[in-house]
């Protein structure tokens, strides 16, 4: 039987958020994904920072190469004097 169904994230997913310059960035959480063949998959994000944005990318991939991605963004707003 061919598995062509991607895993699905379980629970609430992080959302886009805005923070003030100099504030502590939100912690990157470990998410869980459920797959019809592999069961539970633990997913740790990749983090990239550029142009006042921090992008967290979670990607869950099963043994057959099916995947799902979640990418919320943290925007840093400059504080004007």
Order of alpha helices (4+ residues) and beta strands (2+ residues): beta-beta-beta-beta-beta-beta-beta-beta
